[in-house]
């Protein structure tokens, strides 16, 4: 099975992930996604008045945590592929592997 996340889904994932790490509610977190061709994906989250930097692996983990916490997926069965284009913005393709 394949899931597709749009930019808002990714922002929501970063907010949930940051809220878990910083012991806040997701609605208390603001997040911005970033892409640099030389360095890859990243995000900046604002919580409790301070910035939290997330690297590419953190963003991938954020998608997995979001799917685990809100949709009961097993994070170890997810393969997350982030992408960015000027026309489409940020997105992610998530492959759900069945280990039966």
C-alpha positions in Angstrom: 0.0 0.0 0.0 1.2 3.5 -0.7 0.1 6.7 1.1 0.7 10.2 -0.2 1.2 13.1 2.1 0.8 16.7 0.9 2.6 19.7 2.4 0.0 20.2 5.2 0.2 16.5 6.2 4.0 17.0 6.6 3.6 20.1 8.6 1.1 18.3 10.9 3.5 15.5 11.3 6.3 17.8 12.4 3.9 19.5 14.8 2.9 16.2 16.4 6.6 15.0 16.5 7.8 18.2 18.1 4.9 18.2 20.6 5.9 14.7 21.8 9.6 15.7 22.1 8.9 19.0 23.8 5.9 17.9 26.0 3.5 20.3 24.3 0.2 20.0 22.5 0.4 19.8 18.7 -1.6 23.0 18.3 1.0 24.8 20.4 3.6 24.1 17.6 4.2 26.1 14.4 6.3 24.4 11.7 8.0 25.3 8.5 9.5 22.8 6.0 12.8 23.5 4.2 14.6 22.0 1.3 18.2 22.7 0.2 19.6 20.7 -2.7 22.9 20.4 -1.0 21.7 19.5 2.5 18.3 17.9 1.9 15.1 18.3 3.9 14.8 20.0 7.3 12.1 21.7 9.4 12.0 24.5 12.0 9.4 24.3 14.7 8.4 27.1 17.1 7.2 25.9 20.5 7.2 27.7 23.8 8.7 30.7 22.1 11.9 28.9 20.9 13.0 27.3 17.7 13.6 23.6 17.4 15.5 22.4 14.3 14.7 19.1 12.7 17.0 17.4 10.2 15.8 15.1 7.4 15.7 12.0 9.5 13.6 13.8 12.1 11.1 14.8 9.4 10.9 11.1 8.3 10.5 10.0 11.9 7.8 12.7 12.3 5.8 11.1 9.5 6.2 7.6 11.1 5.2 8.9 14.6 2.2 10.8 13.2 1.0 7.6 11.4 1.6 5.5 14.5 -0.2 7.9 16.9 -3.2 8.9 14.7 -3.7 5.9 12.4 -2.2 2.9 14.2 0.5 2.1 11.7 3.7 0.3 12.7 6.6 2.7 12.2 9.0 -0.1 11.4 6.9 -1.1 8.4 7.0 2.4 6.8 9.3 3.6 4.1 9.1 7.4 3.8 10.3 9.2 0.7 10.3 13.0 0.9 10.1 15.1 -2.2 10.0 18.8 -3.2 9.3 20.5 -6.4 8.8 24.2 -7.2 5.5 23.5 -8.8 4.1 20.9 -6.3 5.8 22.0 -3.0 6.6 19.4 -0.4 5.1 15.9 -0.4 5.9 12.4 0.8 5.3 8.9 -0.6 5.0 6.3 2.2 5.2 2.7 1.4 3.6 0.4 3.9 5.3 -3.0 4.0 3.4 -6.1 5.1 5.6 -8.5 7.0 3.4 -11.5 6.9 
